[in-house]
């Protein structure tokens, strides 16, 4: 049985994330999405962001990662702290595959004893999509769902 893992802040959940989640879900029997608490990045509360994924992907196991280690600098020690944080949260699941669009995926897969599946960002018009861009550019609204955008407005996460 294949169990996949996708991790992120999903702040906000955008079309690139959706492509990653869809690709991962199609490749495994069970997909786990771990969402970090990220008060330093977004005002949208973790449960609201988790519910975005639950609404779109009801078969995905969504884990809410409260109080993650700081992301202020990436030293080997800080990387190990993040790996341990993730290991603890996903321990009930036997993760066989880590899906990501970024460099960290390979390291995380190795730490979990899993295979890394790199997913390229192939969303039309969103080759350089990032949550930072969506939060800071009103014209990037097209890359998030209406519900996500309403929540971003509600919590003051858009310009």
N, C-alpha and C positions, 0 to 999 in steps of 0.2 A: 504494500500500500504506500502510495506517494503522498507525503504531506509537505506542502509548501509554506513558505513564510515570506511576507512582505512587511517591511518596517518603515515607519515614517511619521512625520508630524501631521501630514495631510492638512496643512494650514495655508490655504484651503485645499480641499479635494478638487483637483482639476482634471481636464481631459487626459493629460499625460498619466496621472495616477490611475484613472479609470482604465486606460489601455493596459497598464502594468497589471492591475488586478484581474482584468478579463483574460489576459494572456496567461497569467499564473494559474487562475482557476481552471482554465481549459486543459492545463498540463498535469494536474494532480487530482487525487481523490478528495483531499481535504486541503483547504487553504486557510491559513491563519494570518490575520492582519494585526500587527502590533502598532498601536498609535501612542506616540509619546505625548506626555503632558508638555506643553511648550509655552508657558506664560510669558517668556521672554520674547516670543516671536508673534503670538496672536492673542487677541482678546476673546476669541471664540472658545468656550470651555471644551475640555476634552470630551465629555459625554455627548455634546452636540456634534462634534467632529466624528466621533465613533458612530453616531446614529446616521450620519450621511452614508457611511459604508454599509451599515446594516440595512438601510432602506433600499439601496441599489443592489446589494449582493447578500440576500438573506441566508444563503448557504455558507457564507464566509464566517469563520470563527473570529470575532473581533475582541482583542484584548486591549485594555486600557492601561498604559504604563505610567503610573503616577510616580512623581519624585525621581526622575532619571538622574544619573550623574550629570554634572555640569558639562556643557559643550563649549567652554571658553577657549580651550586649546586641545590639540590632539597630540598627546604624548603617548608613548607605549603604555604607561600606567593608566592614563585616562581611557585608552582604547580597551584595555583589559576590564576596567570598571564597567564600561558599556556592554562588553561581551557578557560579563557575569550578570548584569542587570537583565539582559535579554534571555540568557539561559534560564534564570530563575523563573521568569514569566512564562516561557514556553515549555518548561519542564514537563507538564502533563501531556504534551504532544511530541511525538517522535518526528522531528523535522528532518526531512530527507533532501529538500531543495530550498535554496534561498533565491528569490527573484529580486533583481534590482536593476536600476538604470545607471548606477553610480559605482565608483571604485570600491566603496566599503563592502559591497556585496560579497566579493571574493574572500575578504578577511573574515567576515561574519560566517560565511559558509564553512570555512576551515575551522573556525572556533566551535561550530556546532556539529562538526563531522558530517556535513551535508555537501551536496553538489551546488555549485553556483550556476544560475541561469541568467545570463545578462540579457535584458530586454531593451532593445533600442527604442528610442522615442520616435515612433512613426505616426504620430497624430498629425494629420494634414494641417499645415499652417502653424504648428506648435513645436517645431524642431528644437527650439531653445526655450521651451516652456519651463517655468519654475513657479513655485508658490510665491516667491518673493516678487516676481514680475506681476502676478495676478493681484497681489495686495497693493502694489504701488502704481499700477497703470489701469485707469478706468476702462481703456479700450480693450483690455484683456478679459473683460467680463464674459466675452463669448466662449471662453474656455472653462467656465464653471456652470453648473446647473442653476436654475432659478432659485431652488431652495438654498443652495450654498450661498448664492449672492445675497438673498434676503437675510440669512443669518450673519453674513459678513457686515451688512448694513446695520442690522440690529445691535451688534456688538462693537461697531465702530472700526471695522477692519478694512475699510476701503476709503479711498480719497474722496 
